[in-house]
């Protein structure tokens, strides 16, 4: 593949990413208007799922923003956006249960989650410096080619993190859906809606991984073409 082909691939995946993000927001907006049968808010769903899984050392908190929900394994908090935290919709139940799925992963020592957590320090550095190193490496590739490949290796860490994130996210959604059904928190129809919402959320991570892969390919083709 030429550097131009690599650039086109990056652009195409970027467009797909924007479409997926639009669809995700659309689906969550739709199911945010569908009330869950039990009347439990996202915060209450989260607390119930944690308790049902014997997790009593994780705090459920509210954070600002939209779709900013996340689980923090460092301080053991399930952080829910305000709309999810305080509303009793299918979307809120799906998101809250998904984030608690990560807490369950943490409790049982789920391998991919442990690996992702271990990669965080290296990825934080690589994500900030890799492109700078790659660009400088391209400029002096005929003088000091090793620098370019160091940058590629650093960006490879970012790609690895994206790939490891995939099973973590899909597994958390699977755990969420199983619990939502077994706890009778949602009916079959609502469970299908929750599955659709979580499916689109997972798609964003797939696009992110593909984007990282396409970017890596682009940089490799660009660098090798200058030699």
Secondary structure as GFF3:
##gff-version 3
##sequence-region A 1 227
A	DSSP	alpha_helix	3	31	.	.	.	ID=ss1
A	DSSP	alpha_helix	42	52	.	.	.	ID=ss2
A	DSSP	beta_strand	59	63	.	.	.	ID=ss3
A	DSSP	beta_strand	70	72	.	.	.	ID=ss4
A	DSSP	beta_strand	77	81	.	.	.	ID=ss5
A	DSSP	alpha_helix	82	86	.	.	.	ID=ss6
A	DSSP	alpha_helix	90	108	.	.	.	ID=ss7
A	DSSP	alpha_helix	111	139	.	.	.	ID=ss8
A	DSSP	alpha_helix	145	182	.	.	.	ID=ss9
A	DSSP	alpha_helix	188	225	.	.	.	ID=ss10
###
